[in-house]
Amino acid sequence: MLKGNVGESSPVVCNDKIIVCTKTGVVSILDCDSGKLLWEYDTGEQIVGSPAIIKDHFMILTAKGTLFCFGKE
């Protein structure tokens, strides 16, 4: 179902959603109940760590050291 191997990254559950990162750089948000894909973004860089959530944002750090921040505004 995911576009790549999750590798070392652990999925994170927040507000009835699951955030999953793959080693190939794809970040996906799935609905907890249905498993339906709600959002997806390809960072273009390998991700080996788990997402961090702070208030209305979540952050992803890539293996190259790029920090992606997603959220409202």
mmCIF file as Biopython writes it, N, C-alpha, C and O atoms, coordinates in Angstrom:
data_model
#
loop_
_atom_site.group_PDB
_atom_site.id
_atom_site.type_symbol
_atom_site.label_atom_id
_atom_site.label_alt_id
_atom_site.label_comp_id
_atom_site.label_asym_id
_atom_site.label_entity_id
_atom_site.label_seq_id
_atom_site.pdbx_PDB_ins_code
_atom_site.Cartn_x
_atom_site.Cartn_y
_atom_site.Cartn_z
_atom_site.occupancy
_atom_site.B_iso_or_equiv
_atom_site.auth_seq_id
_atom_site.auth_asym_id
_atom_site.pdbx_PDB_model_num
ATOM 1   N N  . MET A ? 1  ? 0.817   -1.189 0.000  1.0 0.0 1  A 1 
ATOM 2   C CA . MET A ? 1  ? 0.000   0.000  0.000  1.0 0.0 1  A 1 
ATOM 3   C C  . MET A ? 1  ? 0.863   1.257  0.000  1.0 0.0 1  A 1 
ATOM 4   O O  . MET A ? 1  ? 0.496   2.252  -0.624 1.0 0.0 1  A 1 
ATOM 5   N N  . LEU A ? 2  ? 2.011   1.230  0.692  1.0 0.0 2  A 1 
ATOM 6   C CA . LEU A ? 2  ? 2.891   2.396  0.714  1.0 0.0 2  A 1 
ATOM 7   C C  . LEU A ? 2  ? 3.836   2.366  -0.471 1.0 0.0 2  A 1 
ATOM 8   O O  . LEU A ? 2  ? 4.118   1.305  -1.027 1.0 0.0 2  A 1 
ATOM 9   N N  . LYS A ? 3  ? 4.321   3.529  -0.851 1.0 0.0 3  A 1 
ATOM 10  C CA . LYS A ? 3  ? 5.241   3.638  -1.981 1.0 0.0 3  A 1 
ATOM 11  C C  . LYS A ? 3  ? 6.684   3.578  -1.494 1.0 0.0 3  A 1 
ATOM 12  O O  . LYS A ? 3  ? 7.428   4.550  -1.623 1.0 0.0 3  A 1 
ATOM 13  N N  . GLY A ? 4  ? 7.071   2.454  -0.944 1.0 0.0 4  A 1 
ATOM 14  C CA . GLY A ? 4  ? 8.432   2.281  -0.479 1.0 0.0 4  A 1 
ATOM 15  C C  . GLY A ? 4  ? 8.489   1.574  0.862  1.0 0.0 4  A 1 
ATOM 16  O O  . GLY A ? 4  ? 7.473   1.401  1.535  1.0 0.0 4  A 1 
ATOM 17  N N  . ASN A ? 5  ? 9.694   1.168  1.237  1.0 0.0 5  A 1 
ATOM 18  C CA . ASN A ? 5  ? 9.958   0.485  2.494  1.0 0.0 5  A 1 
ATOM 19  C C  . ASN A ? 5  ? 10.015  1.501  3.632  1.0 0.0 5  A 1 
ATOM 20  O O  . ASN A ? 5  ? 10.675  2.532  3.496  1.0 0.0 5  A 1 
ATOM 21  N N  . VAL A ? 6  ? 9.344   1.236  4.741  1.0 0.0 6  A 1 
ATOM 22  C CA . VAL A ? 6  ? 9.344   2.145  5.879  1.0 0.0 6  A 1 
ATOM 23  C C  . VAL A ? 6  ? 10.719  2.201  6.527  1.0 0.0 6  A 1 
ATOM 24  O O  . VAL A ? 6  ? 11.107  3.255  7.032  1.0 0.0 6  A 1 
ATOM 25  N N  . GLY A ? 7  ? 11.461  1.116  6.531  1.0 0.0 7  A 1 
ATOM 26  C CA . GLY A ? 7  ? 12.808  1.123  7.100  1.0 0.0 7  A 1 
ATOM 27  C C  . GLY A ? 7  ? 12.814  1.405  8.587  1.0 0.0 7  A 1 
ATOM 28  O O  . GLY A ? 7  ? 12.085  0.755  9.337  1.0 0.0 7  A 1 
ATOM 29  N N  . GLU A ? 8  ? 13.622  2.363  9.037  1.0 0.0 8  A 1 
ATOM 30  C CA . GLU A ? 8  ? 13.784  2.669  10.457 1.0 0.0 8  A 1 
ATOM 31  C C  . GLU A ? 8  ? 12.728  3.627  10.996 1.0 0.0 8  A 1 
ATOM 32  O O  . GLU A ? 8  ? 12.625  3.798  12.210 1.0 0.0 8  A 1 
ATOM 33  N N  . SER A ? 9  ? 11.953  4.245  10.137 1.0 0.0 9  A 1 
ATOM 34  C CA . SER A ? 9  ? 10.953  5.223  10.551 1.0 0.0 9  A 1 
ATOM 35  C C  . SER A ? 9  ? 9.723   4.536  11.135 1.0 0.0 9  A 1 
ATOM 36  O O  . SER A ? 9  ? 9.163   3.626  10.524 1.0 0.0 9  A 1 
ATOM 37  N N  . SER A ? 10 ? 9.309   4.972  12.316 1.0 0.0 10 A 1 
ATOM 38  C CA . SER A ? 10 ? 8.092   4.438  12.925 1.0 0.0 10 A 1 
ATOM 39  C C  . SER A ? 10 ? 6.903   5.321  12.562 1.0 0.0 10 A 1 
ATOM 40  O O  . SER A ? 10 ? 7.020   6.547  12.567 1.0 0.0 10 A 1 
ATOM 41  N N  . PRO A ? 11 ? 5.762   4.716  12.246 1.0 0.0 11 A 1 
ATOM 42  C CA . PRO A ? 11 ? 4.563   5.516  11.999 1.0 0.0 11 A 1 
ATOM 43  C C  . PRO A ? 11 ? 4.154   6.258  13.273 1.0 0.0 11 A 1 
ATOM 44  O O  . PRO A ? 11 ? 4.418   5.792  14.381 1.0 0.0 11 A 1 
ATOM 45  N N  . VAL A ? 12 ? 3.513   7.409  13.110 1.0 0.0 12 A 1 
ATOM 46  C CA . VAL A ? 12 ? 3.058   8.204  14.245 1.0 0.0 12 A 1 
ATOM 47  C C  . VAL A ? 12 ? 1.549   8.405  14.106 1.0 0.0 12 A 1 
ATOM 48  O O  . VAL A ? 12 ? 1.061   8.756  13.032 1.0 0.0 12 A 1 
ATOM 49  N N  . VAL A ? 13 ? 0.806   8.179  15.209 1.0 0.0 13 A 1 
ATOM 50  C CA . VAL A ? 13 ? -0.641  8.374  15.223 1.0 0.0 13 A 1 
ATOM 51  C C  . VAL A ? 13 ? -0.959  9.679  15.926 1.0 0.0 13 A 1 
ATOM 52  O O  . VAL A ? 13 ? -0.464  9.939  17.023 1.0 0.0 13 A 1 
ATOM 53  N N  . CYS A ? 14 ? -1.793  10.509 15.287 1.0 0.0 14 A 1 
ATOM 54  C CA . CYS A ? 14 ? -2.183  11.799 15.852 1.0 0.0 14 A 1 
ATOM 55  C C  . CYS A ? 14 ? -3.536  12.205 15.286 1.0 0.0 14 A 1 
ATOM 56  O O  . CYS A ? 14 ? -3.718  12.224 14.069 1.0 0.0 14 A 1 
ATOM 57  N N  . ASN A ? 15 ? -4.489  12.532 16.159 1.0 0.0 15 A 1 
ATOM 58  C CA . ASN A ? 15 ? -5.816  13.013 15.729 1.0 0.0 15 A 1 
ATOM 59  C C  . ASN A ? 15 ? -6.470  12.104 14.691 1.0 0.0 15 A 1 
ATOM 60  O O  . ASN A ? 15 ? -6.914  12.580 13.646 1.0 0.0 15 A 1 
ATOM 61  N N  . ASP A ? 16 ? -6.533  10.816 14.963 1.0 0.0 16 A 1 
ATOM 62  C CA . ASP A ? 16 ? -7.171  9.833  14.087 1.0 0.0 16 A 1 
ATOM 63  C C  . ASP A ? 16 ? -6.520  9.706  12.718 1.0 0.0 16 A 1 
ATOM 64  O O  . ASP A ? 16 ? -7.158  9.269  11.760 1.0 0.0 16 A 1 
ATOM 65  N N  . LYS A ? 17 ? -5.240  10.090 12.624 1.0 0.0 17 A 1 
ATOM 66  C CA . LYS A ? 17 ? -4.492  9.963  11.387 1.0 0.0 17 A 1 
ATOM 67  C C  . LYS A ? 17 ? -3.154  9.289  11.685 1.0 0.0 17 A 1 
ATOM 68  O O  . LYS A ? 17 ? -2.642  9.364  12.802 1.0 0.0 17 A 1 
ATOM 69  N N  . ILE A ? 18 ? -2.603  8.639  10.681 1.0 0.0 18 A 1 
ATOM 70  C CA . ILE A ? 18 ? -1.306  7.990  10.799 1.0 0.0 18 A 1 
ATOM 71  C C  . ILE A ? 18 ? -0.354  8.659  9.808  1.0 0.0 18 A 1 
ATOM 72  O O  . ILE A ? 18 ? -0.663  8.763  8.621  1.0 0.0 18 A 1 
ATOM 73  N N  . ILE A ? 19 ? 0.789   9.106  10.290 1.0 0.0 19 A 1 
ATOM 74  C CA . ILE A ? 19 ? 1.815   9.681  9.422  1.0 0.0 19 A 1 
ATOM 75  C C  . ILE A ? 19 ? 2.899   8.619  9.249  1.0 0.0 19 A 1 
ATOM 76  O O  . ILE A ? 19 ? 3.449   8.109  10.226 1.0 0.0 19 A 1 
ATOM 77  N N  . VAL A ? 20 ? 3.195   8.295  7.993  1.0 0.0 20 A 1 
ATOM 78  C CA . VAL A ? 20 ? 4.174   7.259  7.688  1.0 0.0 20 A 1 
ATOM 79  C C  . VAL A ? 20 ? 5.196   7.821  6.703  1.0 0.0 20 A 1 
ATOM 80  O O  . VAL A ? 20 ? 4.830   8.506  5.747  1.0 0.0 20 A 1 
ATOM 81  N N  . CYS A ? 21 ? 6.475   7.532  6.936  1.0 0.0 21 A 1 
ATOM 82  C CA . CYS A ? 21 ? 7.548   7.952  6.036  1.0 0.0 21 A 1 
ATOM 83  C C  . CYS A ? 21 ? 8.243   6.714  5.485  1.0 0.0 21 A 1 
ATOM 84  O O  . CYS A ? 21 ? 8.423   5.727  6.198  1.0 0.0 21 A 1 
ATOM 85  N N  . THR A ? 22 ? 8.630   6.768  4.219  1.0 0.0 22 A 1 
ATOM 86  C CA . THR A ? 22 ? 9.345   5.643  3.618  1.0 0.0 22 A 1 
ATOM 87  C C  . THR A ? 22 ? 10.812  6.004  3.401  1.0 0.0 22 A 1 
ATOM 88  O O  . THR A ? 22 ? 11.184  7.177  3.370  1.0 0.0 22 A 1 
ATOM 89  N N  . LYS A ? 23 ? 11.622  4.980  3.253  1.0 0.0 23 A 1 
ATOM 90  C CA . LYS A ? 23 ? 13.047  5.197  2.984  1.0 0.0 23 A 1 
ATOM 91  C C  . LYS A ? 23 ? 13.260  5.904  1.645  1.0 0.0 23 A 1 
ATOM 92  O O  . LYS A ? 23 ? 14.289  6.545  1.437  1.0 0.0 23 A 1 
ATOM 93  N N  . THR A ? 24 ? 12.293  5.787  0.744  1.0 0.0 24 A 1 
ATOM 94  C CA . THR A ? 24 ? 12.412  6.427  -0.572 1.0 0.0 24 A 1 
ATOM 95  C C  . THR A ? 24 ? 12.012  7.897  -0.536 1.0 0.0 24 A 1 
ATOM 96  O O  . THR A ? 24 ? 12.121  8.588  -1.550 1.0 0.0 24 A 1 
ATOM 97  N N  . GLY A ? 25 ? 11.548  8.392  0.624  1.0 0.0 25 A 1 
ATOM 98  C CA . GLY A ? 25 ? 11.258  9.817  0.769  1.0 0.0 25 A 1 
ATOM 99  C C  . GLY A ? 25 ? 9.810   10.220 0.677  1.0 0.0 25 A 1 
ATOM 100 O O  . GLY A ? 25 ? 9.507   11.412 0.622  1.0 0.0 25 A 1 
ATOM 101 N N  . VAL A ? 26 ? 8.907   9.262  0.659  1.0 0.0 26 A 1 
ATOM 102 C CA . VAL A ? 26 ? 7.482   9.577  0.557  1.0 0.0 26 A 1 
ATOM 103 C C  . VAL A ? 26 ? 6.872   9.684  1.951  1.0 0.0 26 A 1 
ATOM 104 O O  . VAL A ? 26 ? 7.036   8.795  2.788  1.0 0.0 26 A 1 
ATOM 105 N N  . VAL A ? 27 ? 6.158   10.802 2.187  1.0 0.0 27 A 1 
ATOM 106 C CA . VAL A ? 27 ? 5.441   11.022 3.443  1.0 0.0 27 A 1 
ATOM 107 C C  . VAL A ? 27 ? 3.957   10.839 3.139  1.0 0.0 27 A 1 
ATOM 108 O O  . VAL A ? 27 ? 3.430   11.475 2.226  1.0 0.0 27 A 1 
ATOM 109 N N  . SER A ? 28 ? 3.284   9.980  3.893  1.0 0.0 28 A 1 
ATOM 110 C CA . SER A ? 28 ? 1.861   9.715  3.666  1.0 0.0 28 A 1 
ATOM 111 C C  . SER A ? 28 ? 1.078   9.925  4.948  1.0 0.0 28 A 1 
ATOM 112 O O  . SER A ? 28 ? 1.563   9.633  6.041  1.0 0.0 28 A 1 
ATOM 113 N N  . ILE A ? 29 ? -0.142  10.437 4.803  1.0 0.0 29 A 1 
ATOM 114 C CA . ILE A ? 29 ? -1.078  10.529 5.928  1.0 0.0 29 A 1 
ATOM 115 C C  . ILE A ? 29 ? -2.270  9.660  5.585  1.0 0.0 29 A 1 
ATOM 116 O O  . ILE A ? 29 ? -2.894  9.814  4.535  1.0 0.0 29 A 1 
ATOM 117 N N  . LEU A ? 30 ? -2.577  8.734  6.500  1.0 0.0 30 A 1 
ATOM 118 C CA . LEU A ? 30 ? -3.677  7.793  6.308  1.0 0.0 30 A 1 
ATOM 119 C C  . LEU A ? 30 ? -4.724  7.991  7.395  1.0 0.0 30 A 1 
ATOM 120 O O  . LEU A ? 30 ? -4.399  8.394  8.512  1.0 0.0 30 A 1 
ATOM 121 N N  . ASP A ? 31 ? -5.973  7.707  7.069  1.0 0.0 31 A 1 
ATOM 122 C CA . ASP A ? 31 ? -7.053  7.719  8.053  1.0 0.0 31 A 1 
ATOM 123 C C  . ASP A ? 31 ? -6.929  6.469  8.921  1.0 0.0 31 A 1 
ATOM 124 O O  . ASP A ? 31 ? -6.780  5.363  8.400  1.0 0.0 31 A 1 
ATOM 125 N N  . CYS A ? 32 ? -6.988  6.642  10.245 1.0 0.0 32 A 1 
ATOM 126 C CA . CYS A ? 32 ? -6.828  5.499  11.171 1.0 0.0 32 A 1 
ATOM 127 C C  . CYS A ? 32 ? -7.909  4.444  10.983 1.0 0.0 32 A 1 
ATOM 128 O O  . CYS A ? 32 ? -7.617  3.248  11.020 1.0 0.0 32 A 1 
ATOM 129 N N  . ASP A ? 33 ? -9.137  4.864  10.784 1.0 0.0 33 A 1 
ATOM 130 C CA . ASP A ? 33 ? -10.247 3.907  10.706 1.0 0.0 33 A 1 
ATOM 131 C C  . ASP A ? 33 ? -10.288 3.144  9.388  1.0 0.0 33 A 1 
ATOM 132 O O  . ASP A ? 33 ? -10.425 1.921  9.380  1.0 0.0 33 A 1 
ATOM 133 N N  . SER A ? 34 ? -10.170 3.857  8.280  1.0 0.0 34 A 1 
ATOM 134 C CA . SER A ? 34 ? -10.337 3.227  6.974  1.0 0.0 34 A 1 
ATOM 135 C C  . SER A ? 34 ? -9.022  2.832  6.304  1.0 0.0 34 A 1 
ATOM 136 O O  . SER A ? 34 ? -9.006  1.968  5.427  1.0 0.0 34 A 1 
ATOM 137 N N  . GLY A ? 35 ? -7.912  3.467  6.717  1.0 0.0 35 A 1 
ATOM 138 C CA . GLY A ? 35 ? -6.636  3.235  6.051  1.0 0.0 35 A 1 
ATOM 139 C C  . GLY A ? 35 ? -6.515  3.996  4.743  1.0 0.0 35 A 1 
ATOM 140 O O  . GLY A ? 35 ? -5.530  3.842  4.021  1.0 0.0 35 A 1 
ATOM 141 N N  . LYS A ? 36 ? -7.509  4.812  4.435  1.0 0.0 36 A 1 
ATOM 142 C CA . LYS A ? 36 ? -7.535  5.580  3.188  1.0 0.0 36 A 1 
ATOM 143 C C  . LYS A ? 36 ? -6.424  6.632  3.173  1.0 0.0 36 A 1 
ATOM 144 O O  . LYS A ? 36 ? -6.175  7.305  4.172  1.0 0.0 36 A 1 
ATOM 145 N N  . LEU A ? 37 ? -5.767  6.758  2.026  1.0 0.0 37 A 1 
ATOM 146 C CA . LEU A ? 37 ? -4.727  7.763  1.845  1.0 0.0 37 A 1 
ATOM 147 C C  . LEU A ? 37 ? -5.375  9.149  1.790  1.0 0.0 37 A 1 
ATOM 148 O O  . LEU A ? 37 ? -6.226  9.406  0.939  1.0 0.0 37 A 1 
ATOM 149 N N  . LEU A ? 38 ? -4.967  10.044 2.702  1.0 0.0 38 A 1 
ATOM 150 C CA . LEU A ? 38 ? -5.520  11.391 2.763  1.0 0.0 38 A 1 
ATOM 151 C C  . LEU A ? 38 ? -4.603  12.436 2.126  1.0 0.0 38 A 1 
ATOM 152 O O  . LEU A ? 38 ? -5.071  13.452 1.611  1.0 0.0 38 A 1 
ATOM 153 N N  . TRP A ? 39 ? -3.289  12.177 2.167  1.0 0.0 39 A 1 
ATOM 154 C CA . TRP A ? 39 ? -2.311  13.158 1.687  1.0 0.0 39 A 1 
ATOM 155 C C  . TRP A ? 39 ? -1.000  12.449 1.458  1.0 0.0 39 A 1 
ATOM 156 O O  . TRP A ? 39 ? -0.684  11.473 2.137  1.0 0.0 39 A 1 
ATOM 157 N N  . GLU A ? 40 ? -0.229  12.943 0.492  1.0 0.0 40 A 1 
ATOM 158 C CA . GLU A ? 40 ? 1.066   12.340 0.213  1.0 0.0 40 A 1 
ATOM 159 C C  . GLU A ? 40 ? 2.016   13.394 -0.354 1.0 0.0 40 A 1 
ATOM 160 O O  . GLU A ? 40 ? 1.600   14.286 -1.093 1.0 0.0 40 A 1 
ATOM 161 N N  . TYR A ? 41 ? 3.294   13.278 0.002  1.0 0.0 41 A 1 
ATOM 162 C CA . TYR A ? 41 ? 4.314   14.214 -0.481 1.0 0.0 41 A 1 
ATOM 163 C C  . TYR A ? 41 ? 5.616   13.464 -0.661 1.0 0.0 41 A 1 
ATOM 164 O O  . TYR A ? 41 ? 6.023   12.700 0.215  1.0 0.0 41 A 1 
ATOM 165 N N  . ASP A ? 42 ? 6.270   13.674 -1.786 1.0 0.0 42 A 1 
ATOM 166 C CA . ASP A ? 42 ? 7.560   13.047 -2.063 1.0 0.0 42 A 1 
ATOM 167 C C  . ASP A ? 42 ? 8.659   14.067 -1.803 1.0 0.0 42 A 1 
ATOM 168 O O  . ASP A ? 42 ? 8.759   15.064 -2.518 1.0 0.0 42 A 1 
ATOM 169 N N  . THR A ? 43 ? 9.478   13.831 -0.794 1.0 0.0 43 A 1 
ATOM 170 C CA . THR A ? 43 ? 10.542  14.763 -0.435 1.0 0.0 43 A 1 
ATOM 171 C C  . THR A ? 43 ? 11.718  14.684 -1.403 1.0 0.0 43 A 1 
ATOM 172 O O  . THR A ? 43 ? 12.505  15.625 -1.507 1.0 0.0 43 A 1 
ATOM 173 N N  . GLY A ? 44 ? 11.837  13.573 -2.103 1.0 0.0 44 A 1 
ATOM 174 C CA . GLY A ? 44 ? 12.951  13.381 -3.007 1.0 0.0 44 A 1 
ATOM 175 C C  . GLY A ? 44 ? 14.244  12.994 -2.299 1.0 0.0 44 A 1 
ATOM 176 O O  . GLY A ? 44 ? 15.291  12.886 -2.936 1.0 0.0 44 A 1 
ATOM 177 N N  . GLU A ? 45 ? 14.179  12.784 -0.988 1.0 0.0 45 A 1 
ATOM 178 C CA . GLU A ? 45 ? 15.350  12.412 -0.203 1.0 0.0 45 A 1 
ATOM 179 C C  . GLU A ? 45 ? 14.995  11.259 0.730  1.0 0.0 45 A 1 
ATOM 180 O O  . GLU A ? 45 ? 13.839  11.111 1.128  1.0 0.0 45 A 1 
ATOM 181 N N  . GLN A ? 46 ? 15.975  10.453 1.073  1.0 0.0 46 A 1 
ATOM 182 C CA . GLN A ? 46 ? 15.750  9.307  1.959  1.0 0.0 46 A 1 
ATOM 183 C C  . GLN A ? 46 ? 15.356  9.772  3.356  1.0 0.0 46 A 1 
ATOM 184 O O  . GLN A ? 46 ? 15.930  10.722 3.890  1.0 0.0 46 A 1 
ATOM 185 N N  . ILE A ? 47 ? 14.372  9.094  3.940  1.0 0.0 47 A 1 
ATOM 186 C CA . ILE A ? 47 ? 13.936  9.387  5.307  1.0 0.0 47 A 1 
ATOM 187 C C  . ILE A ? 47 ? 14.193  8.147  6.156  1.0 0.0 47 A 1 
ATOM 188 O O  . ILE A ? 47 ? 13.724  7.057  5.828  1.0 0.0 47 A 1 
ATOM 189 N N  . VAL A ? 48 ? 14.933  8.314  7.241  1.0 0.0 48 A 1 
ATOM 190 C CA . VAL A ? 48 ? 15.220  7.177  8.119  1.0 0.0 48 A 1 
ATOM 191 C C  . VAL A ? 48 ? 14.673  7.392  9.529  1.0 0.0 48 A 1 
ATOM 192 O O  . VAL A ? 48 ? 14.650  6.451  10.321 1.0 0.0 48 A 1 
ATOM 193 N N  . GLY A ? 49 ? 14.234  8.606  9.860  1.0 0.0 49 A 1 
ATOM 194 C CA . GLY A ? 49 ? 13.707  8.898  11.185 1.0 0.0 49 A 1 
ATOM 195 C C  . GLY A ? 49 ? 12.189  8.999  11.180 1.0 0.0 49 A 1 
ATOM 196 O O  . GLY A ? 49 ? 11.552  9.037  10.128 1.0 0.0 49 A 1 
ATOM 197 N N  . SER A ? 50 ? 11.635  9.041  12.366 1.0 0.0 50 A 1 
ATOM 198 C CA . SER A ? 50 ? 10.189  9.161  12.524 1.0 0.0 50 A 1 
ATOM 199 C C  . SER A ? 50 ? 9.767   10.626 12.531 1.0 0.0 50 A 1 
ATOM 200 O O  . SER A ? 50 ? 10.559  11.496 12.894 1.0 0.0 50 A 1 
ATOM 201 N N  . PRO A ? 51 ? 8.521   10.910 12.132 1.0 0.0 51 A 1 
ATOM 202 C CA . PRO A ? 51 ? 8.033   12.285 12.168 1.0 0.0 51 A 1 
ATOM 203 C C  . PRO A ? 51 ? 7.932   12.798 13.605 1.0 0.0 51 A 1 
ATOM 204 O O  . PRO A ? 51 ? 7.726   12.021 14.537 1.0 0.0 51 A 1 
ATOM 205 N N  . ALA A ? 52 ? 8.079   14.105 13.770 1.0 0.0 52 A 1 
ATOM 206 C CA . ALA A ? 52 ? 7.870   14.760 15.068 1.0 0.0 52 A 1 
ATOM 207 C C  . ALA A ? 52 ? 6.658   15.669 14.926 1.0 0.0 52 A 1 
ATOM 208 O O  . ALA A ? 52 ? 6.505   16.354 13.915 1.0 0.0 52 A 1 
ATOM 209 N N  . ILE A ? 53 ? 5.793   15.675 15.941 1.0 0.0 53 A 1 
ATOM 210 C CA . ILE A ? 53 ? 4.580   16.490 15.898 1.0 0.0 53 A 1 
ATOM 211 C C  . ILE A ? 53 ? 4.641   17.546 16.984 1.0 0.0 53 A 1 
ATOM 212 O O  . ILE A ? 53 ? 4.910   17.244 18.147 1.0 0.0 53 A 1 
ATOM 213 N N  . ILE A ? 54 ? 4.387   18.793 16.595 1.0 0.0 54 A 1 
ATOM 214 C CA . ILE A ? 54 ? 4.320   19.915 17.533 1.0 0.0 54 A 1 
ATOM 215 C C  . ILE A ? 54 ? 3.113   20.753 17.154 1.0 0.0 54 A 1 
ATOM 216 O O  . ILE A ? 54 ? 3.075   21.349 16.078 1.0 0.0 54 A 1 
ATOM 217 N N  . LYS A ? 55 ? 2.130   20.797 18.039 1.0 0.0 55 A 1 
ATOM 218 C CA . LYS A ? 55 ? 0.873   21.521 17.817 1.0 0.0 55 A 1 
ATOM 219 C C  . LYS A ? 55 ? 0.252   21.121 16.485 1.0 0.0 55 A 1 
ATOM 220 O O  . LYS A ? 55 ? -0.064  19.949 16.285 1.0 0.0 55 A 1 
ATOM 221 N N  . ASP A ? 56 ? 0.069   22.074 15.566 1.0 0.0 56 A 1 
ATOM 222 C CA . ASP A ? 56 ? -0.592  21.798 14.290 1.0 0.0 56 A 1 
ATOM 223 C C  . ASP A ? 56 ? 0.389   21.488 13.162 1.0 0.0 56 A 1 
ATOM 224 O O  . ASP A ? 56 ? 0.022   21.555 11.989 1.0 0.0 56 A 1 
ATOM 225 N N  . HIS A ? 57 ? 1.622   21.151 13.504 1.0 0.0 57 A 1 
ATOM 226 C CA . HIS A ? 57 ? 2.646   20.897 12.500 1.0 0.0 57 A 1 
ATOM 227 C C  . HIS A ? 57 ? 3.334   19.555 12.743 1.0 0.0 57 A 1 
ATOM 228 O O  . HIS A ? 57 ? 3.366   19.045 13.863 1.0 0.0 57 A 1 
ATOM 229 N N  . PHE A ? 58 ? 3.876   19.004 11.676 1.0 0.0 58 A 1 
ATOM 230 C CA . PHE A ? 58 ? 4.759   17.853 11.852 1.0 0.0 58 A 1 
ATOM 231 C C  . PHE A ? 58 ? 5.998   18.061 11.010 1.0 0.0 58 A 1 
ATOM 232 O O  . PHE A ? 58 ? 5.955   18.690 9.953  1.0 0.0 58 A 1 
ATOM 233 N N  . MET A ? 59 ? 7.098   17.526 11.493 1.0 0.0 59 A 1 
ATOM 234 C CA . MET A ? 59 ? 8.388   17.723 10.852 1.0 0.0 59 A 1 
ATOM 235 C C  . MET A ? 59 ? 9.029   16.393 10.498 1.0 0.0 59 A 1 
ATOM 236 O O  . MET A ? 59 ? 8.875   15.391 11.196 1.0 0.0 59 A 1 
ATOM 237 N N  . ILE A ? 60 ? 9.754   16.422 9.384  1.0 0.0 60 A 1 
ATOM 238 C CA . ILE A ? 60 ? 10.462  15.257 8.883  1.0 0.0 60 A 1 
ATOM 239 C C  . ILE A ? 60 ? 11.898  15.690 8.620  1.0 0.0 60 A 1 
ATOM 240 O O  . ILE A ? 60 ? 12.133  16.714 7.979  1.0 0.0 60 A 1 
ATOM 241 N N  . LEU A ? 61 ? 12.854  14.919 9.112  1.0 0.0 61 A 1 
ATOM 242 C CA . LEU A ? 61 ? 14.264  15.176 8.846  1.0 0.0 61 A 1 
ATOM 243 C C  . LEU A ? 61 ? 14.767  14.093 7.899  1.0 0.0 61 A 1 
ATOM 244 O O  . LEU A ? 61 ? 14.619  12.903 8.175  1.0 0.0 61 A 1 
ATOM 245 N N  . THR A ? 62 ? 15.360  14.505 6.787  1.0 0.0 62 A 1 
ATOM 246 C CA . THR A ? 62 ? 15.866  13.532 5.819  1.0 0.0 62 A 1 
ATOM 247 C C  . THR A ? 62 ? 17.292  13.120 6.165  1.0 0.0 62 A 1 
ATOM 248 O O  . THR A ? 62 ? 17.944  13.736 7.007  1.0 0.0 62 A 1 
ATOM 249 N N  . ALA A ? 63 ? 17.758  12.078 5.506  1.0 0.0 63 A 1 
ATOM 250 C CA . ALA A ? 63 ? 19.123  11.589 5.726  1.0 0.0 63 A 1 
ATOM 251 C C  . ALA A ? 63 ? 20.160  12.628 5.302  1.0 0.0 63 A 1 
ATOM 252 O O  . ALA A ? 63 ? 21.280  12.621 5.814  1.0 0.0 63 A 1 
ATOM 253 N N  . LYS A ? 64 ? 19.805  13.524 4.373  1.0 0.0 64 A 1 
ATOM 254 C CA . LYS A ? 64 ? 20.719  14.588 3.923  1.0 0.0 64 A 1 
ATOM 255 C C  . LYS A ? 64 ? 20.726  15.785 4.882  1.0 0.0 64 A 1 
ATOM 256 O O  . LYS A ? 64 ? 21.555  16.685 4.745  1.0 0.0 64 A 1 
ATOM 257 N N  . GLY A ? 65 ? 19.807  15.794 5.846  1.0 0.0 65 A 1 
ATOM 258 C CA . GLY A ? 65 ? 19.747  16.883 6.807  1.0 0.0 65 A 1 
ATOM 259 C C  . GLY A ? 65 ? 18.731  17.956 6.474  1.0 0.0 65 A 1 
ATOM 260 O O  . GLY A ? 65 ? 18.706  18.999 7.128  1.0 0.0 65 A 1 
ATOM 261 N N  . THR A ? 66 ? 17.893  17.730 5.477  1.0 0.0 66 A 1 
ATOM 262 C CA . THR A ? 66 ? 16.840  18.692 5.138  1.0 0.0 66 A 1 
ATOM 263 C C  . THR A ? 66 ? 15.678  18.517 6.108  1.0 0.0 66 A 1 
ATOM 264 O O  . THR A ? 66 ? 15.226  17.395 6.336  1.0 0.0 66 A 1 
ATOM 265 N N  . LEU A ? 67 ? 15.195  19.607 6.677  1.0 0.0 67 A 1 
ATOM 266 C CA . LEU A ? 67 ? 14.067  19.568 7.595  1.0 0.0 67 A 1 
ATOM 267 C C  . LEU A ? 67 ? 12.834  20.075 6.867  1.0 0.0 67 A 1 
ATOM 268 O O  . LEU A ? 67 ? 12.795  21.219 6.413  1.0 0.0 67 A 1 
ATOM 269 N N  . PHE A ? 68 ? 11.829  19.218 6.760  1.0 0.0 68 A 1 
ATOM 270 C CA . PHE A ? 68 ? 10.547  19.579 6.161  1.0 0.0 68 A 1 
ATOM 271 C C  . PHE A ? 68 ? 9.559   19.834 7.282  1.0 0.0 68 A 1 
ATOM 272 O O  . PHE A ? 68 ? 9.481   19.053 8.230  1.0 0.0 68 A 1 
ATOM 273 N N  . CYS A ? 69 ? 8.805   20.919 7.184  1.0 0.0 69 A 1 
ATOM 274 C CA . CYS A ? 69 ? 7.774   21.244 8.164  1.0 0.0 69 A 1 
ATOM 275 C C  . CYS A ? 69 ? 6.446   21.398 7.434  1.0 0.0 69 A 1 
ATOM 276 O O  . CYS A ? 69 ? 6.329   22.190 6.498  1.0 0.0 69 A 1 
ATOM 277 N N  . PHE A ? 70 ? 5.453   20.638 7.868  1.0 0.0 70 A 1 
ATOM 278 C CA . PHE A ? 70 ? 4.135   20.657 7.249  1.0 0.0 70 A 1 
ATOM 279 C C  . PHE A ? 70 ? 3.099   21.033 8.295  1.0 0.0 70 A 1 
ATOM 280 O O  . PHE A ? 70 ? 3.236   20.681 9.467  1.0 0.0 70 A 1 
ATOM 281 N N  . GLY A ? 71 ? 2.062   21.749 7.874  1.0 0.0 71 A 1 
ATOM 282 C CA . GLY A ? 71 ? 0.975   22.081 8.781  1.0 0.0 71 A 1 
ATOM 283 C C  . GLY A ? 71 ? 0.184   23.268 8.288  1.0 0.0 71 A 1 
ATOM 284 O O  . GLY A ? 71 ? 0.353   23.739 7.163  1.0 0.0 71 A 1 
ATOM 285 N N  . LYS A ? 72 ? -0.668  23.731 9.147  1.0 0.0 72 A 1 
ATOM 286 C CA . LYS A ? 72 ? -1.486  24.902 8.831  1.0 0.0 72 A 1 
ATOM 287 C C  . LYS A ? 72 ? -0.613  26.142 8.840  1.0 0.0 72 A 1 
ATOM 288 O O  . LYS A ? 72 ? 0.105   26.403 9.805  1.0 0.0 72 A 1 
ATOM 289 N N  . GLU A ? 73 ? -0.678  26.894 7.772  1.0 0.0 73 A 1 
ATOM 290 C CA . GLU A ? 73 ? 0.049   28.151 7.611  1.0 0.0 73 A 1 
ATOM 291 C C  . GLU A ? 73 ? 1.525   27.978 7.805  1.0 0.0 73 A 1 
ATOM 292 O O  . GLU A ? 73 ? 2.278   28.946 7.702  1.0 0.0 73 A 1 
#
